[in-house]
Amino acid sequence: MAEYYKGRLIATPEELGLEPLTQEQIDAAEARFDEFNAKRAAVPPEKRIHLSSRFGDDDYNHDDDPRNPDGSRKNRDDPQQETS
């Protein structure tokens, strides 16, 4: 049964009335992931950047944290960064 957790609806696709993905759609998505990972692996290690925590840290609500113009979070402990 669908339920809300920390303001987000948690439900299966079937509970939302969505059709399951076809094998063709799954294969196309996996091909895009493979293409992305190949491009990312081609970047030299010294030029790689860390993906923001917004891509995986959903257990903590950061909505009130200040952000930089590029969308990354400002470090509140760093006096060099302005928080206003």
C-alpha positions as CSV (number, residue, x, y, z in Angstrom):
1,M,0.0,0.0,0.0
2,A,1.3,3.5,-0.9
3,E,2.4,5.6,2.0
4,Y,4.1,8.9,2.7
5,Y,7.5,9.1,4.3
6,K,9.2,12.4,5.0
7,G,6.9,14.1,2.6
8,R,7.4,11.7,-0.3
9,L,5.0,9.2,-1.7
10,I,6.4,5.7,-1.6
11,A,4.5,3.3,-3.9
12,T,5.0,0.6,-6.5
13,P,4.4,1.5,-10.1
14,E,1.4,-0.8,-10.1
15,E,-0.2,1.1,-7.1
16,L,0.2,4.3,-9.2
17,G,-1.5,2.7,-12.2
18,L,1.6,2.6,-14.4
19,E,2.4,0.0,-16.9
20,P,5.5,-2.1,-16.4
21,L,8.5,-1.2,-18.6
22,T,9.0,-3.3,-21.7
23,Q,12.4,-5.1,-22.1
24,E,13.1,-2.7,-25.0
25,Q,12.7,0.3,-22.7
26,I,14.9,-1.3,-20.0
27,D,17.6,-2.1,-22.6
28,A,17.5,1.5,-23.9
29,A,17.9,2.9,-20.4
30,E,20.8,0.6,-19.6
31,A,22.5,1.6,-22.8
32,R,22.2,5.3,-21.8
33,F,23.7,4.4,-18.4
34,D,26.5,2.5,-20.0
35,E,27.2,5.5,-22.3
36,F,27.3,7.8,-19.4
37,N,29.6,5.6,-17.4
38,A,32.0,5.2,-20.3
39,K,32.2,9.0,-20.7
40,R,32.8,9.4,-16.9
41,A,35.5,6.7,-16.9
42,A,37.3,8.5,-19.8
43,V,37.9,11.5,-17.6
44,P,41.3,11.5,-16.0
45,P,41.2,11.0,-12.2
46,E,42.6,14.4,-11.4
47,K,39.8,16.1,-13.4
48,R,36.9,14.2,-11.9
49,I,34.5,15.9,-9.6
50,H,32.4,14.5,-6.9
51,L,28.7,14.3,-7.6
52,S,26.6,16.4,-5.2
53,S,24.9,14.6,-2.3
54,R,21.6,15.6,-3.9
55,F,22.0,12.5,-6.1
56,G,21.8,10.0,-3.2
57,D,21.3,11.6,0.2
58,D,17.5,11.6,0.4
59,D,17.4,10.6,4.1
60,Y,18.3,14.1,5.2
61,N,16.3,17.1,4.2
62,H,18.7,19.8,3.0
63,D,16.1,22.2,1.7
64,D,17.1,24.9,4.3
65,D,20.8,24.7,3.6
66,P,22.2,27.6,1.6
67,R,23.3,26.9,-2.0
68,N,26.0,28.1,-4.3
69,P,25.0,29.5,-7.8
70,D,25.8,26.1,-9.3
71,G,23.4,24.3,-7.0
72,S,26.0,22.8,-4.7
73,R,25.6,23.3,-0.9
74,K,27.6,25.9,0.8
75,N,29.9,24.7,3.6
76,R,28.7,26.5,6.8
77,D,32.0,25.9,8.5
78,D,34.1,27.6,5.8
79,P,34.5,31.3,6.5
80,Q,35.6,31.9,2.9
81,Q,32.1,31.2,1.6
82,E,29.3,33.6,2.1
83,T,26.0,32.2,3.4
84,S,23.7,35.0,2.4
